[in-house]
Amino acid sequence: IFRGPKAPQNPWRSNTLEWTTPVEHVHGNWPGDLPIVHRWPYDYSKPGAEEDFIPQTIPLADGEEEH
């Protein structure tokens, strides 16, 4: 835990919101406005997507379906 390189914010490239909050000890987890959810939490391997990982906070592209 205390050796080696510092882990990135989202080491597992998870889509869920808890990985979008900064690593700070603040009440409510998110400083400022709450994030807006545009996608399902398990929105992986979308046909035609450039990446397998698309966070919930990324808006849908024009013509993109929700599921």
N, CA, C and O atoms as a Tripos MOL2 file, in Angstrom:
@<TRIPOS>MOLECULE
protein
  268   267    67     0     0
PROTEIN
NO_CHARGES

@<TRIPOS>ATOM
      1 N           0.8240   -1.2010    0.0000 N.3       1 ILE1
      2 CA          0.0000    0.0000    0.0000 C.3       1 ILE1
      3 C           0.8580    1.2510    0.0000 C.2       1 ILE1
      4 O           0.4810    2.2530   -0.6080 O.2       1 ILE1
      5 N           1.9900    1.2170    0.6600 N.am      2 PHE2
      6 CA          2.7840    2.4220    0.8020 C.3       2 PHE2
      7 C           4.0250    2.4290   -0.0770 C.2       2 PHE2
      8 O           4.8730    3.3080    0.0790 O.2       2 PHE2
      9 N           4.1580    1.4860   -0.9890 N.am      3 ARG3
     10 CA          5.3250    1.4360   -1.8710 C.3       3 ARG3
     11 C           4.8750    1.4330   -3.3200 C.2       3 ARG3
     12 O           3.7280    1.1130   -3.6330 O.2       3 ARG3
     13 N           5.7790    1.7870   -4.1770 N.am      4 GLY4
     14 CA          5.4890    1.7430   -5.6030 C.3       4 GLY4
     15 C           4.8380    3.0200   -6.1060 C.2       4 GLY4
     16 O           4.6270    3.9640   -5.3450 O.2       4 GLY4
     17 N           4.5220    3.0430   -7.3930 N.am      5 PRO5
     18 CA          3.9340    4.2510   -7.9810 C.3       5 PRO5
     19 C           2.5140    4.4840   -7.4740 C.2       5 PRO5
     20 O           1.8060    3.5410   -7.1220 O.2       5 PRO5
     21 N           2.1150    5.7350   -7.4420 N.am      6 LYS6
     22 CA          0.7660    6.1010   -7.0190 C.3       6 LYS6
     23 C          -0.2290    5.6360   -8.0810 C.2       6 LYS6
     24 O           0.0050    5.8140   -9.2770 O.2       6 LYS6
     25 N          -1.3230    5.0510   -7.6500 N.am      7 ALA7
     26 CA         -2.3480    4.5510   -8.5750 C.3       7 ALA7
     27 C          -3.0850    5.7160   -9.2280 C.2       7 ALA7
     28 O          -3.2560    6.7630   -8.6040 O.2       7 ALA7
     29 N          -3.5260    5.5480  -10.4810 N.am      8 PRO8
     30 CA         -4.3200    6.6030  -11.1250 C.3       8 PRO8
     31 C          -5.6940    6.7130  -10.4650 C.2       8 PRO8
     32 O          -6.0760    5.8550   -9.6690 O.2       8 PRO8
     33 N          -6.4220    7.7540  -10.7910 N.am      9 GLN9
     34 CA         -7.7540    8.0010  -10.2130 C.3       9 GLN9
     35 C          -8.6980    6.8150  -10.4190 C.2       9 GLN9
     36 O          -9.4440    6.4640   -9.5060 O.2       9 GLN9
     37 N          -8.6800    6.2010  -11.5870 N.am     10 ASN10
     38 CA         -9.5960    5.0990  -11.9020 C.3      10 ASN10
     39 C          -8.7780    3.9300  -12.4640 C.2      10 ASN10
     40 O          -8.7820    3.7040  -13.6740 O.2      10 ASN10
     41 N          -8.0760    3.1860  -11.6000 N.am     11 PRO11
     42 CA         -7.1690    2.1500  -12.0980 C.3      11 PRO11
     43 C          -7.8530    0.9950  -12.8190 C.2      11 PRO11
     44 O          -7.2150    0.3190  -13.6260 O.2      11 PRO11
     45 N          -9.1350    0.7500  -12.5500 N.am     12 TRP12
     46 CA         -9.8400   -0.3580  -13.1920 C.3      12 TRP12
     47 C         -10.6520    0.0990  -14.3950 C.2      12 TRP12
     48 O         -11.3270   -0.7130  -15.0280 O.2      12 TRP12
     49 N         -10.5970    1.3950  -14.7210 N.am     13 ARG13
     50 CA        -11.3540    1.9840  -15.8320 C.3      13 ARG13
     51 C         -12.8340    1.6110  -15.7100 C.2      13 ARG13
     52 O         -13.4610    1.1440  -16.6610 O.2      13 ARG13
     53 N         -13.3570    1.8320  -14.5270 N.am     14 SER14
     54 CA        -14.7580    1.5560  -14.2320 C.3      14 SER14
     55 C         -15.6210    2.7170  -14.7080 C.2      14 SER14
     56 O         -15.1780    3.8650  -14.6990 O.2      14 SER14
     57 N         -16.8400    2.4260  -15.1210 N.am     15 ASN15
     58 CA        -17.7500    3.4550  -15.6290 C.3      15 ASN15
     59 C         -18.5380    4.1560  -14.5380 C.2      15 ASN15
     60 O         -19.1360    5.1990  -14.8060 O.2      15 ASN15
     61 N         -18.5650    3.6320  -13.3210 N.am     16 THR16
     62 CA        -19.4620    4.1360  -12.2920 C.3      16 THR16
     63 C         -18.9640    5.4350  -11.6610 C.2      16 THR16
     64 O         -17.7740    5.7480  -11.6980 O.2      16 THR16
     65 N         -19.9010    6.1770  -11.0840 N.am     17 LEU17
     66 CA        -19.6280    7.5290  -10.6040 C.3      17 LEU17
     67 C         -18.5970    7.6240   -9.4940 C.2      17 LEU17
     68 O         -17.8900    8.6280   -9.4100 O.2      17 LEU17
     69 N         -18.4870    6.6150   -8.6380 N.am     18 GLU18
     70 CA        -17.5470    6.7460   -7.5240 C.3      18 GLU18
     71 C         -16.1110    6.9330   -7.9930 C.2      18 GLU18
     72 O         -15.2720    7.4080   -7.2270 O.2      18 GLU18
     73 N         -15.8140    6.5700   -9.2350 N.am     19 TRP19
     74 CA        -14.4630    6.7470   -9.7630 C.3      19 TRP19
     75 C         -14.2730    8.1090  -10.4150 C.2      19 TRP19
     76 O         -13.1750    8.4040  -10.8880 O.2      19 TRP19
     77 N         -15.3080    8.9520  -10.4570 N.am     20 THR20
     78 CA        -15.1720   10.2970  -11.0250 C.3      20 THR20
     79 C         -14.9190   11.3450   -9.9600 C.2      20 THR20
     80 O         -14.5330   12.4690  -10.2830 O.2      20 THR20
     81 N         -15.1270   11.0010   -8.6910 N.am     21 THR21
     82 CA        -14.9210   11.9670   -7.6210 C.3      21 THR21
     83 C         -13.4370   12.0970   -7.3030 C.2      21 THR21
     84 O         -12.7110   11.1040   -7.3280 O.2      21 THR21
     85 N         -12.9820   13.3050   -7.0060 N.am     22 PRO22
     86 CA        -11.5770   13.4630   -6.6280 C.3      22 PRO22
     87 C         -11.3010   12.7730   -5.2920 C.2      22 PRO22
     88 O         -12.2050   12.5820   -4.4790 O.2      22 PRO22
     89 N         -10.0590   12.4090   -5.0850 N.am     23 VAL23
     90 CA         -9.6850   11.7460   -3.8410 C.3      23 VAL23
     91 C          -9.4440   12.8330   -2.7960 C.2      23 VAL23
     92 O          -8.3100   13.2490   -2.5610 O.2      23 VAL23
     93 N         -10.5140   13.2760   -2.1870 N.am     24 GLU24
     94 CA        -10.4610   14.2980   -1.1430 C.3      24 GLU24
     95 C         -11.4570   13.9070   -0.0650 C.2      24 GLU24
     96 O         -12.3910   13.1450   -0.3140 O.2      24 GLU24
     97 N         -11.2570   14.4180    1.0930 N.am     25 HIS25
     98 CA        -12.1850   14.1520    2.1930 C.3      25 HIS25
     99 C         -13.1200   15.3470    2.3290 C.2      25 HIS25
    100 O         -12.8970   16.2290    3.1580 O.2      25 HIS25
    101 N         -14.1640   15.3690    1.5110 N.am     26 VAL26
    102 CA        -15.1580   16.4410    1.5760 C.3      26 VAL26
    103 C         -16.5280   15.8190    1.8040 C.2      26 VAL26
    104 O         -16.7710   14.6750    1.4210 O.2      26 VAL26
    105 N         -17.4050   16.5670    2.4200 N.am     27 HIS27
    106 CA        -18.7580   16.0690    2.6620 C.3      27 HIS27
    107 C         -19.4990   15.9410    1.3350 C.2      27 HIS27
    108 O         -19.5190   16.8860    0.5460 O.2      27 HIS27
    109 N         -20.1020   14.7970    1.0820 N.am     28 GLY28
    110 CA        -20.8680   14.5940   -0.1380 C.3      28 GLY28
    111 C         -20.0580   14.0620   -1.3040 C.2      28 GLY28
    112 O         -20.6310   13.7890   -2.3590 O.2      28 GLY28
    113 N         -18.7590   13.9050   -1.1610 N.am     29 ASN29
    114 CA        -17.8530   13.3250   -2.1600 C.3      29 ASN29
    115 C         -17.5050   14.2290   -3.3310 C.2      29 ASN29
    116 O         -16.3430   14.2500   -3.7390 O.2      29 ASN29
    117 N         -18.4510   14.9820   -3.8960 N.am     30 TRP30
    118 CA        -18.1570   15.8000   -5.0670 C.3      30 TRP30
    119 C         -18.0980   17.2710   -4.6790 C.2      30 TRP30
    120 O         -19.0630   17.8030   -4.1300 O.2      30 TRP30
    121 N         -16.9810   17.9330   -4.9560 N.am     31 PRO31
    122 CA        -16.9500   19.3720   -4.7060 C.3      31 PRO31
    123 C         -17.7730   20.0820   -5.7860 C.2      31 PRO31
    124 O         -17.6730   19.7360   -6.9630 O.2      31 PRO31
    125 N         -18.5720   21.0560   -5.4040 N.am     32 GLY32
    126 CA        -19.3800   21.7770   -6.3890 C.3      32 GLY32
    127 C         -20.6120   20.9900   -6.7910 C.2      32 GLY32
    128 O         -21.2000   20.2770   -5.9770 O.2      32 GLY32
    129 N         -21.0010   21.1260   -8.0610 N.am     33 ASP33
    130 CA        -22.2140   20.4830   -8.5720 C.3      33 ASP33
    131 C         -22.0480   18.9680   -8.6700 C.2      33 ASP33
    132 O         -20.9520   18.4600   -8.9100 O.2      33 ASP33
    133 N         -23.1530   18.2650   -8.4780 N.am     34 LEU34
    134 CA        -23.1420   16.8130   -8.6460 C.3      34 LEU34
    135 C         -22.9970   16.4640  -10.1250 C.2      34 LEU34
    136 O         -23.4810   17.2110  -10.9740 O.2      34 LEU34
    137 N         -22.3470   15.3520  -10.4550 N.am     35 PRO35
    138 CA        -22.2010   14.9670  -11.8600 C.3      35 PRO35
    139 C         -23.5470   14.5870  -12.4770 C.2      35 PRO35
    140 O         -24.4560   14.1380  -11.7790 O.2      35 PRO35
    141 N         -23.6590   14.7690  -13.7760 N.am     36 ILE36
    142 CA        -24.8580   14.3880  -14.5230 C.3      36 ILE36
    143 C         -24.6060   13.0290  -15.1570 C.2      36 ILE36
    144 O         -23.5810   12.8160  -15.8040 O.2      36 ILE36
    145 N         -25.5460   12.1110  -14.9670 N.am     37 VAL37
    146 CA        -25.4130   10.7490  -15.4920 C.3      37 VAL37
    147 C         -26.0860   10.6720  -16.8570 C.2      37 VAL37
    148 O         -27.2560   11.0260  -16.9980 O.2      37 VAL37
    149 N         -25.3430   10.2060  -17.8630 N.am     38 HIS38
    150 CA        -25.8580   10.0730  -19.2260 C.3      38 HIS38
    151 C         -25.9510    8.6230  -19.6840 C.2      38 HIS38
    152 O         -26.5990    8.3270  -20.6870 O.2      38 HIS38
    153 N         -25.3030    7.7160  -18.9490 N.am     39 ARG39
    154 CA        -25.1880    6.3240  -19.3940 C.3      39 ARG39
    155 C         -25.4700    5.3650  -18.2480 C.2      39 ARG39
    156 O         -25.5000    5.7620  -17.0830 O.2      39 ARG39
    157 N         -25.6780    4.0960  -18.5940 N.am     40 TRP40
    158 CA        -25.8290    3.0460  -17.6070 C.3      40 TRP40
    159 C         -24.4700    2.7700  -16.9690 C.2      40 TRP40
    160 O         -23.4460    3.0260  -17.6020 O.2      40 TRP40
    161 N         -24.4230    2.2510  -15.7210 N.am     41 PRO41
    162 CA        -23.1430    2.0250  -15.0630 C.3      41 PRO41
    163 C         -22.2960    0.9250  -15.7010 C.2      41 PRO41
    164 O         -21.0780    0.9130  -15.5240 O.2      41 PRO41
    165 N         -22.9100    0.0090  -16.4340 N.am     42 TYR42
    166 CA        -22.1530   -1.0850  -17.0540 C.3      42 TYR42
    167 C         -22.2130   -0.9730  -18.5690 C.2      42 TYR42
    168 O         -22.4880   -1.9500  -19.2640 O.2      42 TYR42
    169 N         -21.9570    0.2070  -19.0640 N.am     43 ASP43
    170 CA        -22.0290    0.5080  -20.4960 C.3      43 ASP43
    171 C         -20.6700    0.2200  -21.1440 C.2      43 ASP43
    172 O         -19.9520    1.1420  -21.5320 O.2      43 ASP43
    173 N         -20.3260   -1.0620  -21.2580 N.am     44 TYR44
    174 CA        -19.0470   -1.4850  -21.8350 C.3      44 TYR44
    175 C         -19.2800   -2.0910  -23.2170 C.2      44 TYR44
    176 O         -20.3820   -2.5420  -23.5300 O.2      44 TYR44
    177 N         -18.2480   -2.0970  -24.0250 N.am     45 SER45
    178 CA        -18.2510   -2.7590  -25.3350 C.3      45 SER45
    179 C         -19.4020   -2.3080  -26.2210 C.2      45 SER45
    180 O         -20.1020   -3.1310  -26.8110 O.2      45 SER45
    181 N         -19.5940   -0.9940  -26.3120 N.am     46 LYS46
    182 CA        -20.6530   -0.4700  -27.1730 C.3      46 LYS46
    183 C         -20.2320   -0.6130  -28.6310 C.2      46 LYS46
    184 O         -19.1090   -0.2480  -28.9770 O.2      46 LYS46
    185 N         -21.0940   -1.1270  -29.4870 N.am     47 PRO47
    186 CA        -20.7610   -1.2420  -30.9040 C.3      47 PRO47
    187 C         -20.4370    0.1300  -31.5020 C.2      47 PRO47
    188 O         -21.1870    1.0880  -31.3140 O.2      47 PRO47
    189 N         -19.3370    0.2130  -32.2070 N.am     48 GLY48
    190 CA        -18.9290    1.4430  -32.8650 C.3      48 GLY48
    191 C         -18.1550    2.4100  -31.9890 C.2      48 GLY48
    192 O         -17.6710    3.4260  -32.4890 O.2      48 GLY48
    193 N         -18.0200    2.1300  -30.6950 N.am     49 ALA49
    194 CA        -17.2720    3.0160  -29.8000 C.3      49 ALA49
    195 C         -15.7760    2.8050  -29.9990 C.2      49 ALA49
    196 O         -15.3260    1.6890  -30.2600 O.2      49 ALA49
    197 N         -15.0090    3.8890  -29.8720 N.am     50 GLU50
    198 CA        -13.5580    3.7890  -30.0360 C.3      50 GLU50
    199 C         -12.9050    3.0530  -28.8710 C.2      50 GLU50
    200 O         -11.8870    2.3820  -29.0480 O.2      50 GLU50
    201 N         -13.4940    3.1780  -27.6720 N.am     51 GLU51
    202 CA        -12.9380    2.5290  -26.4900 C.3      51 GLU51
    203 C         -13.9890    1.6500  -25.8260 C.2      51 GLU51
    204 O         -15.1890    1.8660  -25.9940 O.2      51 GLU51
    205 N         -13.5310    0.6660  -25.0790 N.am     52 ASP52
    206 CA        -14.4360   -0.2060  -24.3330 C.3      52 ASP52
    207 C         -14.9900    0.5100  -23.1010 C.2      52 ASP52
    208 O         -16.0590    0.1530  -22.6060 O.2      52 ASP52
    209 N         -14.2820    1.5020  -22.6120 N.am     53 PHE53
    210 CA        -14.5840    2.2030  -21.3740 C.3      53 PHE53
    211 C         -15.1570    3.5830  -21.6790 C.2      53 PHE53
    212 O         -14.4650    4.4290  -22.2450 O.2      53 PHE53
    213 N         -16.4280    3.8190  -21.3060 N.am     54 ILE54
    214 CA        -17.0390    5.1360  -21.4860 C.3      54 ILE54
    215 C         -17.6870    5.5180  -20.1580 C.2      54 ILE54
    216 O         -18.6870    4.9080  -19.7780 O.2      54 ILE54
    217 N         -17.1500    6.5090  -19.4350 N.am     55 PRO55
    218 CA        -17.7180    6.8830  -18.1400 C.3      55 PRO55
    219 C         -19.1710    7.3500  -18.2450 C.2      55 PRO55
    220 O         -19.6110    7.8110  -19.2980 O.2      55 PRO55
    221 N         -19.9050    7.2260  -17.1460 N.am     56 GLN56
    222 CA        -21.3100    7.6340  -17.1010 C.3      56 GLN56
    223 C         -21.4870    9.1260  -17.3440 C.2      56 GLN56
    224 O         -22.5600    9.5530  -17.7690 O.2      56 GLN56
    225 N         -20.4770    9.9150  -17.0900 N.am     57 THR57
    226 CA        -20.5890   11.3670  -17.2070 C.3      57 THR57
    227 C         -20.3780   11.8800  -18.6340 C.2      57 THR57
    228 O         -20.5400   13.0760  -18.8790 O.2      57 THR57
    229 N         -20.0250   11.0150  -19.5700 N.am     58 ILE58
    230 CA        -19.8330   11.4130  -20.9680 C.3      58 ILE58
    231 C         -21.1920   11.3890  -21.6710 C.2      58 ILE58
    232 O         -21.8450   10.3460  -21.7030 O.2      58 ILE58
    233 N         -21.6330   12.5310  -22.2410 N.am     59 PRO59
    234 CA        -22.9400   12.5490  -22.9290 C.3      59 PRO59
    235 C         -22.9680   11.5990  -24.1240 C.2      59 PRO59
    236 O         -21.9330   11.2960  -24.7170 O.2      59 PRO59
    237 N         -24.1680   11.1360  -24.4660 N.am     60 LEU60
    238 CA        -24.3430   10.2840  -25.6380 C.3      60 LEU60
    239 C         -24.0280   11.0790  -26.9000 C.2      60 LEU60
    240 O         -24.3610   12.2610  -26.9910 O.2      60 LEU60
    241 N         -23.3960   10.4440  -27.8570 N.am     61 ALA61
    242 CA        -23.1010   11.0780  -29.1420 C.3      61 ALA61
    243 C         -24.3790   11.1370  -29.9790 C.2      61 ALA61
    244 O         -25.3370   10.4130  -29.7040 O.2      61 ALA61
    245 N         -24.3940   11.9850  -30.9840 N.am     62 ASP62
    246 CA        -25.5540   12.0710  -31.8740 C.3      62 ASP62
    247 C         -25.8370   10.7090  -32.4880 C.2      62 ASP62
    248 O         -24.9440   10.0880  -33.0640 O.2      62 ASP62
    249 N         -27.0650   10.2440  -32.3690 N.am     63 GLY63
    250 CA        -27.4620    8.9620  -32.9320 C.3      63 GLY63
    251 C         -27.1110    7.7580  -32.0840 C.2      63 GLY63
    252 O         -27.4630    6.6360  -32.4490 O.2      63 GLY63
    253 N         -26.4290    7.9490  -30.9650 N.am     64 GLU64
    254 CA        -26.0500    6.8300  -30.1000 C.3      64 GLU64
    255 C         -27.2470    6.4010  -29.2550 C.2      64 GLU64
    256 O         -27.9630    7.2410  -28.7100 O.2      64 GLU64
    257 N         -27.4550    5.1030  -29.1510 N.am     65 GLU65
    258 CA        -28.5570    4.5720  -28.3550 C.3      65 GLU65
    259 C         -28.1270    4.4230  -26.9020 C.2      65 GLU65
    260 O         -26.9400    4.2770  -26.6100 O.2      65 GLU65
    261 N         -29.1000    4.4600  -25.9930 N.am     66 GLU66
    262 CA        -28.8020    4.3330  -24.5650 C.3      66 GLU66
    263 C         -28.2640    2.9640  -24.2010 C.2      66 GLU66
    264 O         -27.3560    2.8770  -23.3740 O.2      66 GLU66
    265 N         -28.7760    1.9030  -24.7730 N.am     67 HIS67
    266 CA        -28.3550    0.5480  -24.3790 C.3      67 HIS67
    267 C         -27.5720   -0.0680  -25.5070 C.2      67 HIS67
    268 O         -27.1190   -1.2070  -25.3940 O.2      67 HIS67
@<TRIPOS>BOND
     1     1     2 1
     2     2     3 1
     3     3     4 2
     4     3     5 am
     5     5     6 1
     6     6     7 1
     7     7     8 2
     8     7     9 am
     9     9    10 1
    10    10    11 1
    11    11    12 2
    12    11    13 am
    13    13    14 1
    14    14    15 1
    15    15    16 2
    16    15    17 am
    17    17    18 1
    18    18    19 1
    19    19    20 2
    20    19    21 am
    21    21    22 1
    22    22    23 1
    23    23    24 2
    24    23    25 am
    25    25    26 1
    26    26    27 1
    27    27    28 2
    28    27    29 am
    29    29    30 1
    30    30    31 1
    31    31    32 2
    32    31    33 am
    33    33    34 1
    34    34    35 1
    35    35    36 2
    36    35    37 am
    37    37    38 1
    38    38    39 1
    39    39    40 2
    40    39    41 am
    41    41    42 1
    42    42    43 1
    43    43    44 2
    44    43    45 am
    45    45    46 1
    46    46    47 1
    47    47    48 2
    48    47    49 am
    49    49    50 1
    50    50    51 1
    51    51    52 2
    52    51    53 am
    53    53    54 1
    54    54    55 1
    55    55    56 2
    56    55    57 am
    57    57    58 1
    58    58    59 1
    59    59    60 2
    60    59    61 am
    61    61    62 1
    62    62    63 1
    63    63    64 2
    64    63    65 am
    65    65    66 1
    66    66    67 1
    67    67    68 2
    68    67    69 am
    69    69    70 1
    70    70    71 1
    71    71    72 2
    72    71    73 am
    73    73    74 1
    74    74    75 1
    75    75    76 2
    76    75    77 am
    77    77    78 1
    78    78    79 1
    79    79    80 2
    80    79    81 am
    81    81    82 1
    82    82    83 1
    83    83    84 2
    84    83    85 am
    85    85    86 1
    86    86    87 1
    87    87    88 2
    88    87    89 am
    89    89    90 1
    90    90    91 1
    91    91    92 2
    92    91    93 am
    93    93    94 1
    94    94    95 1
    95    95    96 2
    96    95    97 am
    97    97    98 1
    98    98    99 1
    99    99   100 2
   100    99   101 am
   101   101   102 1
   102   102   103 1
   103   103   104 2
   104   103   105 am
   105   105   106 1
   106   106   107 1
   107   107   108 2
   108   107   109 am
   109   109   110 1
   110   110   111 1
   111   111   112 2
   112   111   113 am
   113   113   114 1
   114   114   115 1
   115   115   116 2
   116   115   117 am
   117   117   118 1
   118   118   119 1
   119   119   120 2
   120   119   121 am
   121   121   122 1
   122   122   123 1
   123   123   124 2
   124   123   125 am
   125   125   126 1
   126   126   127 1
   127   127   128 2
   128   127   129 am
   129   129   130 1
   130   130   131 1
   131   131   132 2
   132   131   133 am
   133   133   134 1
   134   134   135 1
   135   135   136 2
   136   135   137 am
   137   137   138 1
   138   138   139 1
   139   139   140 2
   140   139   141 am
   141   141   142 1
   142   142   143 1
   143   143   144 2
   144   143   145 am
   145   145   146 1
   146   146   147 1
   147   147   148 2
   148   147   149 am
   149   149   150 1
   150   150   151 1
   151   151   152 2
   152   151   153 am
   153   153   154 1
   154   154   155 1
   155   155   156 2
   156   155   157 am
   157   157   158 1
   158   158   159 1
   159   159   160 2
   160   159   161 am
   161   161   162 1
   162   162   163 1
   163   163   164 2
   164   163   165 am
   165   165   166 1
   166   166   167 1
   167   167   168 2
   168   167   169 am
   169   169   170 1
   170   170   171 1
   171   171   172 2
   172   171   173 am
   173   173   174 1
   174   174   175 1
   175   175   176 2
   176   175   177 am
   177   177   178 1
   178   178   179 1
   179   179   180 2
   180   179   181 am
   181   181   182 1
   182   182   183 1
   183   183   184 2
   184   183   185 am
   185   185   186 1
   186   186   187 1
   187   187   188 2
   188   187   189 am
   189   189   190 1
   190   190   191 1
   191   191   192 2
   192   191   193 am
   193   193   194 1
   194   194   195 1
   195   195   196 2
   196   195   197 am
   197   197   198 1
   198   198   199 1
   199   199   200 2
   200   199   201 am
   201   201   202 1
   202   202   203 1
   203   203   204 2
   204   203   205 am
   205   205   206 1
   206   206   207 1
   207   207   208 2
   208   207   209 am
   209   209   210 1
   210   210   211 1
   211   211   212 2
   212   211   213 am
   213   213   214 1
   214   214   215 1
   215   215   216 2
   216   215   217 am
   217   217   218 1
   218   218   219 1
   219   219   220 2
   220   219   221 am
   221   221   222 1
   222   222   223 1
   223   223   224 2
   224   223   225 am
   225   225   226 1
   226   226   227 1
   227   227   228 2
   228   227   229 am
   229   229   230 1
   230   230   231 1
   231   231   232 2
   232   231   233 am
   233   233   234 1
   234   234   235 1
   235   235   236 2
   236   235   237 am
   237   237   238 1
   238   238   239 1
   239   239   240 2
   240   239   241 am
   241   241   242 1
   242   242   243 1
   243   243   244 2
   244   243   245 am
   245   245   246 1
   246   246   247 1
   247   247   248 2
   248   247   249 am
   249   249   250 1
   250   250   251 1
   251   251   252 2
   252   251   253 am
   253   253   254 1
   254   254   255 1
   255   255   256 2
   256   255   257 am
   257   257   258 1
   258   258   259 1
   259   259   260 2
   260   259   261 am
   261   261   262 1
   262   262   263 1
   263   263   264 2
   264   263   265 am
   265   265   266 1
   266   266   267 1
   267   267   268 2
@<TRIPOS>SUBSTRUCTURE
     1 ILE1         2 RESIDUE 1 A ILE
     2 PHE2         6 RESIDUE 1 A PHE
     3 ARG3        10 RESIDUE 1 A ARG
     4 GLY4        14 RESIDUE 1 A GLY
     5 PRO5        18 RESIDUE 1 A PRO
     6 LYS6        22 RESIDUE 1 A LYS
     7 ALA7        26 RESIDUE 1 A ALA
     8 PRO8        30 RESIDUE 1 A PRO
     9 GLN9        34 RESIDUE 1 A GLN
    10 ASN10       38 RESIDUE 1 A ASN
    11 PRO11       42 RESIDUE 1 A PRO
    12 TRP12       46 RESIDUE 1 A TRP
    13 ARG13       50 RESIDUE 1 A ARG
    14 SER14       54 RESIDUE 1 A SER
    15 ASN15       58 RESIDUE 1 A ASN
    16 THR16       62 RESIDUE 1 A THR
    17 LEU17       66 RESIDUE 1 A LEU
    18 GLU18       70 RESIDUE 1 A GLU
    19 TRP19       74 RESIDUE 1 A TRP
    20 THR20       78 RESIDUE 1 A THR
    21 THR21       82 RESIDUE 1 A THR
    22 PRO22       86 RESIDUE 1 A PRO
    23 VAL23       90 RESIDUE 1 A VAL
    24 GLU24       94 RESIDUE 1 A GLU
    25 HIS25       98 RESIDUE 1 A HIS
    26 VAL26      102 RESIDUE 1 A VAL
    27 HIS27      106 RESIDUE 1 A HIS
    28 GLY28      110 RESIDUE 1 A GLY
    29 ASN29      114 RESIDUE 1 A ASN
    30 TRP30      118 RESIDUE 1 A TRP
    31 PRO31      122 RESIDUE 1 A PRO
    32 GLY32      126 RESIDUE 1 A GLY
    33 ASP33      130 RESIDUE 1 A ASP
    34 LEU34      134 RESIDUE 1 A LEU
    35 PRO35      138 RESIDUE 1 A PRO
    36 ILE36      142 RESIDUE 1 A ILE
    37 VAL37      146 RESIDUE 1 A VAL
    38 HIS38      150 RESIDUE 1 A HIS
    39 ARG39      154 RESIDUE 1 A ARG
    40 TRP40      158 RESIDUE 1 A TRP
    41 PRO41      162 RESIDUE 1 A PRO
    42 TYR42      166 RESIDUE 1 A TYR
    43 ASP43      170 RESIDUE 1 A ASP
    44 TYR44      174 RESIDUE 1 A TYR
    45 SER45      178 RESIDUE 1 A SER
    46 LYS46      182 RESIDUE 1 A LYS
    47 PRO47      186 RESIDUE 1 A PRO
    48 GLY48      190 RESIDUE 1 A GLY
    49 ALA49      194 RESIDUE 1 A ALA
    50 GLU50      198 RESIDUE 1 A GLU
    51 GLU51      202 RESIDUE 1 A GLU
    52 ASP52      206 RESIDUE 1 A ASP
    53 PHE53      210 RESIDUE 1 A PHE
    54 ILE54      214 RESIDUE 1 A ILE
    55 PRO55      218 RESIDUE 1 A PRO
    56 GLN56      222 RESIDUE 1 A GLN
    57 THR57      226 RESIDUE 1 A THR
    58 ILE58      230 RESIDUE 1 A ILE
    59 PRO59      234 RESIDUE 1 A PRO
    60 LEU60      238 RESIDUE 1 A LEU
    61 ALA61      242 RESIDUE 1 A ALA
    62 ASP62      246 RESIDUE 1 A ASP
    63 GLY63      250 RESIDUE 1 A GLY
    64 GLU64      254 RESIDUE 1 A GLU
    65 GLU65      258 RESIDUE 1 A GLU
    66 GLU66      262 RESIDUE 1 A GLU
    67 HIS67      266 RESIDUE 1 A HIS
